[in-house]
Amino acid sequence: MKFGTLILLIGAAAAANVETTSLETTAIKGPCVYLDETPAELEYQMEMFSRTLDPRHWTNVQNISKALKEKGVTGGPKLAVKSWELYDKAWSFPRLRRYNFVMENMDMLEHFQDNLNMNISNEVAMQNFLRVANTVHTNLKTKYHDGEFIDPADLDPKVEAEKAAAALKA
């Protein structure tokens, strides 16, 4: 009976791992035909990837960057993930940022983000970054769920800018 349960758990874990891998591959290789091919849109998609850790935004970044290079556009934004910077500013009480648990998670995030930013086209570095960043996100969101940690994924910079513009007009 014990061995049967153990085998069942191992099989379920293996099936979940295969399913996740195939979803990541589909999201990363999917085309992006509905976006503006402008440096502003490239910057926005990079910001959204840094906030949400959604591989679809990274696919958009790669496709827009490729289209801009084909058009000969130079001087666009540098491709760099900035999740650590967003998470560093996501605390309603700055003192929480100095807690050991938070510092350990943020250090892991910073390490893997720096590794990715050193070679932004490295797929292994991207997979490692996504794994660690999602773990850090889950850890922080789970432990600090009463408003201490303001999840960057819940804020869209375009919506925030529109709200600020509307507030200025009023």
Order of alpha helices (4+ residues) and beta strands (2+ residues): alpha-alpha-alpha-alpha-alpha-alpha-alpha
